[in-house]
Amino acid sequence: MLLDPDIDKVSIRICSRCIYDERVSSIHFDNDGVCNYCHQTDRLVEQYGTGANKGIAIFDNILADIRRAGRGKQYDCLVGVSGGTDSSYLVYMAKQWGLRPLAVHYDNTWNSAIATINIHHVLHGLDVDLYTHVVANKEADDLFRAFFLAGVAEIEAATDLGYAYLLRQVAAKYSIRYILEGHSFVEEGITPLGRNYFDGRYIQAIHQRFGRRPLQTYPLMTFARFLRSAIWTRVKFIRPLWYLKYSKQEAQQFLSRQFGWKYYGGHHLENRMTAFYHSVYLPQKFHTDMRNNTLSAQVRNGVISRSEAWSRYNTPPLIEDELVNYFQKRLGFSAAQYTEIMQSPPKNWTQYPTYKQRFERCRPLFYLLAKANLVPMSFYLKYCFPSQAPTTPSSIPTRTGPNDSTQP
């Protein structure tokens, strides 16, 4: 294993292949200094045949199943869209594969203008119908406010879970058996174990304690609703980019040329709450920067060097002008209240009720469901095994975004 003196002379231990370091939750290194998350990626590439003939053959069979299940129906699959790169490109690819997708958008009322325009341009250009669920803005804000007051990292948990359950609801409404998701573990990595925890009980517990409004338009996925959808409705979640070769950079260039799609400045930054979460909330309150997920993936892929990735990772993220003021004003916090909460000791998901132990007890069931694509494999890997509880701000759990969230 070749080492880079510009990065390997730092005082903390860093993976010799990517830039995950010893502060990452549940990390360990082999004799060559390679972290377990790099090995996990290698195993997934082998399992799914990512970018190879094996992956293409497996996915061709999946496409045949989707077409067969969709015969006589208006739509044969769902694609969740956010205006971001992966979901936009996946809608295009679905049309190229001869599928009849219905695009679904979960609107938490914090969308950027760029995201809204991107969705319109891509779907109009492809003649794809759009189903949008809008959560009442005061209700959405009450959920965000409750999580901010709770002091936990998962301020967007309600969005992630609401989006996941919405997909299941729309699939049931239109008798659609397949949901396509635009996540690529090769391009984005998989969030380390112990980070990014949320489920329906977690959301209920925090909202009941800190919320002020009843949840009337928010689609809450409880444990029972999750199992009912997985076992009885049998909606299958497929991640085509786990099987196929994919370049996010090439996808962005294509979308720009073909549809006038515009880049929004960074991974997951197409939504203003997400932008606050990634560029302000996690770095400043939890000393956590999720850019290491994508940067590590880019190093593994040879897109950038470890030194360049480490340099970017240690450069403060860009913060949109007036973003903090917008957050304070919209959620009803004075500058003093905001500062007090941001400076208070961070809490983590283990301090609130969750379904975590129930997921672990049901691990054999969820293994079978994951193998059948009825729940995402990433859910099984991250939620159904005991994980190391975060003990320091640098290891507080963080989020991967809607594509890793199809669970309660």
C-alpha positions in Angstrom: 0.0 0.0 0.0 1.5 3.3 -1.1 1.3 6.1 1.4 1.1 9.8 0.8 3.5 11.8 3.0 1.3 14.9 2.8 -1.5 13.1 4.6 0.2 10.2 6.5 2.3 12.5 8.6 -0.8 13.8 10.5 -1.1 12.8 14.2 -4.4 10.8 13.9 -4.6 7.4 12.1 -6.1 7.6 8.7 -7.1 4.7 6.3 -4.2 4.1 3.9 -6.7 3.8 1.0 -9.4 6.5 1.7 -9.6 9.4 4.2 -11.7 7.8 7.0 -9.8 8.3 10.2 -9.9 6.9 13.7 -12.7 9.3 14.8 -15.2 7.5 12.5 -17.7 5.4 14.3 -16.9 1.7 14.5 -13.8 1.9 12.3 -10.9 -0.5 12.4 -7.9 -1.2 10.2 -6.2 -4.3 8.8 -2.5 -4.9 8.8 -2.1 -2.7 5.7 -3.9 0.2 7.4 -7.0 -0.2 5.2 -10.3 0.5 7.0 -13.3 -1.9 7.3 -15.4 0.5 5.2 -13.1 0.1 2.2 -13.4 -3.6 2.6 -17.1 -3.3 2.8 -17.2 -1.5 -0.5 -15.1 -4.2 -2.1 -17.5 -6.9 -0.8 -20.5 -5.0 -2.2 -18.8 -4.6 -5.6 -18.2 -8.3 -5.7 -21.7 -9.2 -4.5 -23.5 -6.9 -6.9 -21.1 -7.1 -9.8 -20.9 -3.4 -9.9 -19.9 -2.1 -13.3 -19.1 -5.6 -14.6 -20.9 -8.1 -16.8 -22.2 -9.8 -13.7 -23.9 -6.7 -12.5 -25.4 -6.0 -16.0 -26.7 -9.5 -16.2 -28.3 -9.3 -12.8 -29.9 -6.0 -13.5 -31.2 -7.1 -16.9 -33.1 -9.8 -15.1 -34.5 -7.2 -12.7 -35.6 -5.1 -15.6 -37.5 -8.1 -17.0 -39.2 -8.6 -13.7 -40.2 -4.9 -13.5 -41.7 -5.0 -17.1 -43.6 -8.2 -16.3 -45.0 -6.9 -13.0 -46.1 -3.7 -14.7 -48.0 -5.1 -17.6 -51.4 -3.4 -18.1 -50.6 -0.7 -15.6 -50.1 3.0 -16.2 -46.7 2.9 -14.4 -44.3 0.1 -13.8 -42.0 1.7 -11.3 -41.5 4.8 -9.0 -38.5 7.0 -8.9 -38.1 9.5 -6.0 -36.8 12.9 -7.3 -35.2 15.8 -5.5 -33.7 17.8 -8.3 -30.3 16.4 -7.5 -27.9 14.5 -9.8 -28.6 10.9 -9.0 -32.4 10.9 -9.0 -32.6 13.1 -12.1 -30.3 10.8 -14.0 -32.1 7.8 -12.8 -35.4 9.0 -14.3 -33.6 9.5 -17.6 -32.1 6.0 -17.4 -35.5 4.5 -16.6 -36.9 5.9 -19.8 -33.8 4.5 -21.7 -34.5 1.1 -20.3 -38.1 1.2 -21.7 -39.8 1.6 -18.3 -42.8 3.8 -17.5 -41.7 5.6 -14.3 -43.8 7.8 -12.1 -41.7 10.4 -10.4 -42.4 11.1 -6.7 -41.3 14.2 -4.8 -41.5 14.8 -1.0 -41.8 18.5 -0.4 -40.8 19.6 3.0 -41.2 23.2 1.8 -37.4 24.0 2.1 -36.5 23.3 -1.5 -34.1 25.6 -3.3 -35.3 27.3 -6.4 -32.7 25.4 -8.4 -34.1 22.0 -7.2 -37.6 22.9 -8.2 -36.5 24.1 -11.7 -34.4 21.0 -12.2 -37.3 18.7 -11.4 -39.5 20.6 -13.9 -36.9 20.6 -16.7 -36.0 17.0 -16.4 -39.5 15.6 -16.1 -40.9 17.9 -18.8 -38.1 16.9 -21.1 -38.7 13.2 -20.5 -42.6 13.4 -20.4 -42.7 11.8 -17.0 -45.6 12.4 -14.6 -44.9 13.8 -11.1 -46.6 13.0 -7.8 -45.9 15.5 -5.1 -46.7 15.3 -1.5 -46.4 18.7 0.4 -46.1 18.6 4.1 -47.8 21.7 5.6 -45.0 24.2 6.1 -45.8 24.9 9.8 -45.9 21.2 10.5 -42.6 20.5 8.7 -41.1 23.4 10.6 -42.4 22.1 13.9 -40.6 18.8 13.3 -37.3 20.5 12.4 -37.7 22.8 15.4 -38.3 19.8 17.7 -35.2 18.0 16.6 -33.1 21.2 17.0 -34.4 21.6 20.5 -33.7 17.9 21.2 -30.0 18.5 20.5 -29.5 15.5 18.3 -27.8 15.4 14.9 -30.6 13.9 12.9 -32.4 17.2 12.3 -33.6 15.9 8.9 -34.8 12.5 10.2 -38.4 13.3 9.6 -37.7 14.2 6.0 -35.8 11.0 5.3 -38.4 8.8 6.9 -41.4 10.7 5.5 -39.9 10.4 2.0 -39.4 6.7 2.5 -43.0 6.0 3.6 -44.4 8.3 0.9 -42.7 6.1 -1.7 -44.4 3.0 -0.2 -47.8 4.8 0.0 -47.7 5.9 -3.6 -46.6 2.4 -4.8 -49.5 0.9 -3.0 -51.9 3.5 -4.4 -50.9 2.7 -8.0 -50.2 -1.0 -7.5 -46.6 -0.5 -8.4 -44.2 -3.3 -7.2 -40.8 -1.6 -7.8 -39.2 1.6 -6.5 -35.9 2.7 -8.1 -33.4 4.6 -5.9 -30.5 6.6 -7.1 -27.9 5.8 -4.5 -24.4 4.7 -5.6 -22.2 3.3 -2.9 -19.3 3.5 -5.3 -19.7 7.2 -5.8 -21.1 8.2 -2.4 -19.9 5.5 0.0 -22.1 4.1 2.8 -22.3 6.0 6.0 -20.4 4.3 8.8 -22.1 2.2 11.4 -23.3 4.2 14.5 -24.0 7.3 12.5 -27.3 8.4 11.0 -29.9 6.7 13.1 -33.6 7.4 12.9 -36.9 5.5 12.9 -40.6 6.1 13.5 -40.5 5.7 17.2 -37.5 8.1 17.4 -39.4 10.8 15.5 -42.6 10.3 17.5 -40.7 10.5 20.8 -38.9 13.7 20.0 -41.9 15.4 18.5 -44.1 14.5 21.4 -41.6 16.0 23.8 -40.5 19.1 21.9 -43.2 19.7 19.2 -46.2 22.0 19.4 -48.4 21.0 16.5 -50.3 17.7 15.7 -48.9 15.7 12.8 -51.7 15.7 10.2 -49.9 15.8 6.8 -46.7 14.1 7.7 -46.5 10.5 6.6 -45.1 8.7 9.6 -43.8 5.2 9.1 -44.3 3.1 12.2 -42.8 -0.4 12.7 -46.2 -1.9 11.9 -46.6 0.1 8.7 -43.0 -0.8 7.7 -43.6 -4.5 8.1 -47.0 -4.4 6.4 -45.5 -2.7 3.4 -42.5 -5.1 3.2 -44.3 -8.3 3.8 -47.8 -7.8 2.5 -47.5 -5.1 -0.2 -44.1 -6.5 -1.1 -42.8 -3.3 -2.8 -39.3 -3.9 -3.9 -36.5 -1.3 -3.7 -33.9 -1.5 -6.4 -30.7 0.5 -6.6 -29.6 0.2 -10.3 -26.4 2.1 -9.6 -25.3 -0.7 -7.3 -25.1 -3.0 -10.4 -24.1 -0.6 -13.1 -21.1 1.6 -13.9 -21.9 5.2 -13.0 -20.1 8.5 -12.9 -21.7 11.4 -11.1 -19.6 13.9 -12.9 -20.5 12.6 -16.3 -24.2 12.4 -15.2 -24.1 16.1 -14.3 -22.5 17.1 -17.6 -25.2 15.1 -19.5 -28.1 16.5 -17.5 -26.8 20.0 -18.1 -26.5 19.6 -21.8 -29.7 17.7 -22.3 -32.2 19.4 -20.0 -30.6 22.6 -18.8 -30.2 21.1 -15.3 -28.1 23.2 -12.9 -25.7 22.2 -10.2 -26.6 23.3 -6.7 -23.2 23.6 -5.1 -22.6 20.3 -3.4 -23.9 16.8 -2.4 -27.4 17.1 -0.9 -27.4 20.9 -1.1 -30.5 21.1 -3.3 -32.6 21.7 -0.2 -32.0 24.7 2.2 -32.5 22.6 5.4 -30.1 20.0 4.0 -27.7 22.8 3.3 -27.9 24.0 6.8 -27.5 20.5 8.1 -24.4 19.8 6.2 -22.6 23.1 6.2 -23.6 24.6 9.6 -25.3 22.2 12.0 -23.1 19.1 11.8 -19.7 20.9 11.5 -20.4 23.5 14.2 -22.4 21.6 16.8 -21.2 18.1 16.3 -17.7 18.6 14.8 -18.8 16.2 12.1 -18.3 16.7 8.3 -20.1 14.2 6.1 -18.0 15.2 3.1 -15.6 12.4 4.0 -18.1 9.9 2.7 -18.1 11.2 -0.9 -14.4 12.3 -0.7 -13.4 8.8 0.4 -15.4 7.2 -2.4 -13.7 9.6 -4.9 -10.3 8.5 -3.6 -11.2 4.8 -4.0 -12.3 5.5 -7.5 -9.1 7.3 -8.4 -10.9 10.6 -9.1 -8.8 12.6 -6.6 -5.7 11.9 -4.5 -5.9 11.2 -0.8 -4.0 14.5 -0.2 -6.4 16.5 -2.2 -9.4 14.8 -0.5 -7.9 15.4 3.0 -7.3 19.0 2.1 -10.9 19.6 1.0 -12.1 17.7 4.0 -10.2 20.1 6.3 -11.4 23.2 4.5 -14.5 24.6 6.1 -17.7 24.0 4.0 -19.2 26.9 2.1 -22.2 28.5 3.8 -25.0 30.1 1.8 -25.4 33.8 2.5 -28.2 34.4 5.0 -28.8 30.7 5.5 -28.5 30.9 9.3 -30.7 33.9 9.5 -33.3 32.2 7.4 -33.2 29.1 9.7 -33.6 31.3 12.8 -36.4 33.4 11.4 -38.4 30.5 9.9 -38.2 28.3 13.0 -38.8 31.2 15.4 -35.5 31.4 17.3 -33.9 34.6 18.4 -30.1 34.9 17.7 -29.5 34.3 21.5 -31.7 31.2 21.6 -30.0 29.8 18.5 -26.5 30.4 19.9 -27.5 28.8 23.2 -28.8 25.6 21.5 -25.8 25.4 19.2 -23.4 25.7 22.1 -25.2 23.3 24.4 -23.8 19.7 24.8 -24.8 17.6 21.9 -27.0 14.6 22.4 -27.4 11.4 20.4 -30.1 8.9 19.4 -29.4 6.5 22.3 -30.9 9.1 24.7 -34.4 8.8 23.1 -36.7 5.9 22.5 -36.2 4.0 19.2 -36.9 0.7 17.5 -33.2 -0.3 17.4 -33.4 -3.3 19.7 -36.5 -4.5 17.9 -34.6 -4.3 14.6 -31.7 -6.3 16.1 -34.1 -9.0 17.4 -35.7 -9.3 14.0 -32.4 -9.5 12.2 -33.1 -12.9 10.5 -36.4 -11.6 9.1 -34.8 -8.5 7.8 -32.0 -10.5 6.2 -34.5 -12.4 4.2 -36.4 -9.2 3.3 -33.1 -7.5 2.2 -32.1 -10.5 0.1 -35.5 -10.2 -1.6 -35.1 -6.4 -2.1 -38.1 -5.7 0.1 -36.0 -3.6 2.4 -32.7 -2.0 1.3 -29.6 -4.0 2.1 -28.0 -0.9 3.6 -30.8 -0.9 6.2 -30.0 -4.4 7.2 -26.3 -3.7 7.5 -26.7 -0.5 9.5 -29.7 -1.1 11.6 -29.9 -4.8 12.5 -26.6 -5.2 14.2 -25.4 -3.8 17.5 -23.5 -0.6 16.9 -21.1 1.4 19.0 -22.9 4.2 20.6 -21.3 7.6 19.9 -19.5 9.0 22.9 -17.9 12.2 21.6 -19.1 15.0 19.4 -16.8 13.9 16.6 -18.6 10.6 16.4 -22.2 11.8 16.7 -24.5 10.0 14.2 -25.1 11.7 10.9 -27.3 11.2 7.9 -26.8 9.9 4.4 -29.8 11.4 2.9 -33.1 10.1 1.5 -31.4 7.3 -0.6 -30.4 5.4 2.6 -33.6 5.9 4.5 -36.3 3.4 3.4 -37.0 2.1 6.9 -39.0 3.3 9.9 
